[in-house]
């Protein structure tokens, strides 16, 4: 296809893409009513035939064989003017020895002059460098002196500022001290009668107290009262146990003495001779002696029981450990058994 046709096809594609993009961007047309249908209409300035098949044309072209480029010829400009020749013989123009002398004089003079100028320039540069060094040394000395003076001036200013601040602080402290002294004097004058009354009120309210007295009241006296109560309770307990033991022993003794004689003992044989008057008297004396011995033994046992109970209470107070109820019951039962055995022996003896 030709270039024009290719360009035309590209334009058609571009228009189609633009149309599709416009259709996508624009709002869609509502559906047609019954019996009608929508038809695409060209609204461009120039109408063109729209077809689904692209026009295709086959064209053939045969090129000539490739030939090498010939070498570029040299450029020779055209001649202008006329050729003229002149013959000069030896010695006609100048004599070298004669003509070269002023040139040599000029060259030698210029060389010597240039050398002198260079030497003078070097000497001048050396003098300039020496002056520069001297100037630099002088300038450095002046700078050092200026820095020293600036530092001295700065120290003077700092010292002056420090002295001024110190003086201001001293005046401020003096003012504060004066105010404090005045306030202290006023407070002392004002609180002369106030402090004793406040202390008296606080002392009456109980805020001020003797630590030893308070310690005795809060720690020692409660502990002492507790210990005294415990000791009294232990003694009362011992007395109660002793009283119960005594009452038990007395009751058993009363029961033993109040029992009636057995029938075998009450019956007496008929063949026994009647005692004489001396025999009853001796029997009564013997019974009285046995009764006295039994009472002494019972009193001795009660005293022993009381002493043992006191010893147990004392041991408990010393070790701060309660005496076991089993130990008390064992001792009590043992003493009761001894008392019963003694009573039985007395009865048998009687």
C-alpha positions in Angstrom: 0.0 0.0 0.0 1.0 3.6 -0.6 1.9 6.0 2.2 -1.4 7.8 1.7 -3.4 4.6 2.3 -1.3 3.7 5.4 -1.9 7.2 6.8 -5.6 6.9 6.0 -5.9 3.5 7.8 -4.1 5.0 10.9 -6.6 7.9 10.9 -9.5 5.4 10.7 -8.1 3.4 13.6 -7.6 6.6 15.6 -11.1 7.7 14.9 -12.5 4.3 15.9 -10.5 4.4 19.2 -11.7 8.0 19.9 -15.3 6.9 19.2 -15.0 4.0 21.6 -13.5 6.2 24.2 -16.2 8.8 23.7 -18.9 6.1 24.0 -17.4 4.8 27.2 -17.2 8.3 28.6 -20.6 9.5 27.5 -23.8 8.3 29.1 -25.4 5.4 27.3 -28.5 6.0 25.1 -31.6 4.5 26.6 -33.1 1.4 25.0 -35.2 2.0 21.9 -39.0 1.7 22.1 -40.8 -1.2 20.7 -40.6 -1.5 16.9 -37.5 0.8 16.6 -33.8 0.3 16.8 -30.7 2.5 17.2 -28.4 3.1 14.2 -24.9 4.6 14.3 -24.7 7.8 12.3 -21.6 9.7 11.3 -21.5 13.2 12.6 -18.1 14.2 11.2 -17.7 17.0 8.7 -16.7 14.5 6.0 -18.5 11.2 5.5 -16.5 8.1 4.7 -17.2 4.6 3.9 -17.0 2.3 6.9 -16.3 -1.3 6.3 -15.1 -4.1 8.5 -12.5 -5.3 5.9 -9.4 -3.2 5.4 -8.5 -2.5 1.8 -5.3 -4.4 0.8 -3.3 -3.9 -2.4 -0.2 -6.0 -3.6 2.6 -4.0 -5.3 6.0 -5.2 -6.4 9.2 -3.2 -6.9 12.7 -4.4 -8.2 15.8 -2.3 -7.3 19.0 -2.1 -9.4 22.2 -3.9 -8.4 24.3 -2.1 -5.8 27.3 -0.2 -7.3 30.4 1.0 -5.4 30.9 4.7 -5.1 33.9 6.0 -7.1 36.8 7.7 -5.3 36.5 11.5 -4.8 38.9 13.3 -7.1 41.4 15.9 -5.6 40.3 19.5 -5.6 42.6 21.6 -7.8 41.7 25.2 -7.9 42.0 27.0 -11.1 45.0 29.3 -11.7 44.7 33.0 -11.7 47.3 35.6 -12.7 50.6 35.2 -14.5 53.8 33.4 -13.6 57.0 35.6 -13.4 60.6 34.5 -12.6 63.6 36.6 -11.5 67.3 35.5 -11.4 69.4 36.9 -8.5 73.2 36.4 -8.6 75.5 35.9 -5.6 76.3 39.2 -3.9 73.6 41.2 -5.5 71.2 41.5 -2.5 73.4 41.8 0.7 76.7 40.8 2.4 76.1 38.4 5.2 79.1 39.4 7.4 78.3 43.1 7.1 74.5 42.8 7.4 74.5 40.3 10.3 76.7 42.5 12.6 73.9 44.9 13.7 71.5 42.0 14.1 74.0 40.2 16.4 74.6 43.4 18.3 70.9 43.8 18.8 70.5 40.2 19.9 73.5 40.2 22.3 72.4 43.6 23.7 68.8 42.4 24.2 70.0 39.2 25.8 72.3 41.0 28.2 69.6 43.6 29.0 67.1 40.8 29.6 69.6 39.1 31.9 70.2 42.3 33.8 66.5 42.8 34.1 66.0 39.3 35.4 68.8 39.8 38.0 67.4 43.1 39.1 63.9 41.5 39.3 65.3 38.7 41.4 67.0 41.2 43.8 63.8 43.2 43.9 61.8 40.1 44.6 64.2 39.1 47.4 63.9 42.6 48.9 60.1 42.4 48.6 60.1 39.0 50.3 62.3 40.3 53.1 60.0 43.3 53.5 57.0 40.9 53.5 58.6 38.8 56.2 59.3 41.8 58.3 55.8 43.1 57.7 54.3 39.7 58.6 56.4 39.6 61.8 55.4 43.1 62.7 51.8 42.3 61.8 51.8 39.1 63.8 53.3 41.0 66.8 50.7 43.7 66.5 47.9 41.0 66.2 49.3 39.3 69.3 49.4 42.6 71.1 45.9 43.4 70.0 44.6 40.0 71.1 46.4 40.4 74.4 44.8 43.8 74.9 41.4 42.4 73.8 41.8 39.5 76.3 42.8 42.0 79.0 39.8 44.2 78.2 37.5 41.1 78.2 38.9 40.1 81.6 38.5 43.6 82.9 34.9 43.6 81.7 34.2 40.2 83.1 35.8 41.1 86.4 33.7 44.3 86.5 30.5 42.4 85.7 31.4 39.8 88.4 32.1 42.5 90.9 28.9 44.2 90.0 26.9 41.0 90.4 28.7 40.2 93.6 27.9 43.7 94.9 24.2 43.3 93.9 24.1 39.9 95.6 25.7 41.4 98.7 23.1 44.1 98.7 20.3 41.6 98.1 21.6 39.4 101.0 22.0 42.4 103.2 18.4 43.4 102.4 17.1 39.9 103.0 19.1 39.7 106.2 17.6 43.1 107.4 14.2 41.8 106.5 14.8 38.5 108.3 16.1 40.3 111.4 13.1 42.6 111.4 10.7 39.6 110.8 12.5 37.7 113.6 12.2 40.5 116.0 8.5 41.0 115.1 7.9 37.3 115.4 9.7 37.1 118.8 7.7 40.1 120.0 4.5 38.6 118.7 5.2 35.0 119.8 6.4 35.9 123.3 3.1 35.1 124.9 1.8 32.8 122.2 4.5 30.0 122.4 4.0 29.2 126.1 0.3 29.1 125.7 0.5 26.8 122.7 3.0 24.5 124.5 0.7 24.4 127.5 -2.3 23.5 125.4 -0.3 20.8 123.5 1.0 19.4 126.8 -2.5 19.4 128.3 -3.8 17.7 125.1 -1.1 15.0 125.4 1.1 15.8 122.5 4.2 16.3 124.6 5.0 13.4 126.9 8.0 11.7 128.6 9.1 8.8 126.4 10.1 6.6 129.4 6.8 7.2 131.2 4.9 6.6 128.0 6.9 3.4 127.4 6.2 2.2 130.9 2.5 3.0 130.6 2.1 1.4 127.1 4.5 -1.5 127.3 5.7 -2.4 130.8 2.4 -2.0 132.8 0.2 -4.0 130.4 2.8 -6.8 130.3 3.1 -6.7 134.1 -0.6 -6.8 134.6 -0.9 -9.7 132.1 1.8 -11.7 133.9 0.2 -11.0 137.3 -3.2 -12.1 136.0 -1.6 -15.3 134.6 0.2 -16.0 137.9 -3.0 -15.4 139.9 -4.9 -17.6 137.5 -2.4 -20.4 137.9 -2.5 -20.1 141.7 -6.3 -20.0 141.7 -6.2 -23.1 139.5 -3.8 -24.8 141.9 -5.9 -23.9 144.9 -9.0 -25.2 143.1 -7.4 -28.5 142.2 -6.1 -28.8 145.8 -9.6 -28.0 147.2 -11.2 -30.6 144.8 -8.6 -33.2 145.9 -9.2 -32.4 149.6 -13.0 -32.6 149.1 -12.7 -35.8 147.2 -10.5 -37.4 149.9 -12.8 -36.2 152.7 -15.8 -37.6 150.9 -14.1 -40.9 150.3 -13.1 -41.1 154.0 -16.6 -40.3 155.1 -18.0 -43.0 152.8 -15.4 -45.4 154.2 -16.3 -44.6 157.8 -20.0 -44.5 157.2 -20.3 -47.9 155.5 -22.1 -50.6 157.6 -20.2 -53.8 158.6 -20.7 -56.9 156.5 -23.1 -59.7 157.8 -20.2 -62.1 158.3 -18.4 -59.6 160.5 -21.7 -58.7 162.4 -22.4 -62.4 163.4 -20.3 -63.4 166.4 -20.0 -67.0 167.6 -21.8 -68.0 170.8 -18.9 -69.7 172.2 -16.7 -66.6 172.4 -16.1 -65.5 175.9 -17.5 -62.2 176.9 -14.8 -59.6 177.2 -14.1 -58.3 180.5 -14.4 -54.7 181.4 -10.7 -54.1 180.8 -10.9 -55.5 177.2 -13.5 -52.8 176.0 -11.4 -50.1 177.5 -8.3 -51.4 175.7 -10.2 -51.7 172.4 -11.4 -48.1 172.7 -7.9 -46.8 173.4 -6.6 -48.8 170.4 -9.3 -47.4 168.1 -8.5 -43.8 169.2 -4.8 -44.4 168.6 -5.5 -45.8 165.1 -7.8 -42.9 164.3 -5.2 -40.3 165.4 -2.5 -42.0 163.2 -4.9 -42.1 160.2 -5.7 -38.4 160.6 -2.0 -37.6 160.9 -1.3 -39.6 157.7 -4.1 -37.9 155.9 -3.0 -34.5 156.9 0.6 -35.3 155.9 -0.6 -36.6 152.5 -2.7 -33.4 152.0 0.3 -31.2 152.9 2.5 -33.3 150.5 -0.1 -32.9 147.7 -0.3 -29.1 148.3 3.6 -28.9 148.2 3.7 -30.9 144.9 1.0 -28.7 143.4 3.0 -25.6 144.4 6.1 -27.1 142.9 4.3 -27.8 139.6 3.0 -24.2 139.5 6.5 -22.9 140.2 8.0 -25.0 137.4 5.3 -23.8 135.1 6.1 -20.1 136.0 9.9 -20.7 135.6 9.6 -22.5 132.2 6.5 -20.6 131.0 5.1 -23.9 129.9 1.7 -25.2 131.2 1.7 -28.4 133.2 0.0 -31.2 131.4 -3.4 -32.3 132.7 -2.4 -35.9 132.4 0.5 -35.4 134.8 -1.9 -33.7 137.3 -4.5 -36.4 136.9 -1.8 -39.1 137.4 -0.5 -37.5 140.6 -4.1 -37.1 141.8 -5.1 -40.7 141.1 -1.9 -42.0 142.7 -2.5 -39.9 145.8 -6.1 -41.0 145.9 -5.1 -44.7 145.6 -2.6 -44.2 148.5 -5.3 -42.6 150.6 -7.7 -45.4 149.9 -5.1 -48.1 150.7 -4.3 -46.3 154.0 -8.0 -46.1 154.9 -8.5 -49.8 154.0 -5.5 -50.8 156.2 -7.0 -48.7 159.1 -10.3 -50.4 158.7 -8.7 -53.8 158.6 -6.7 -52.9 161.7 -9.7 -51.7 163.5 
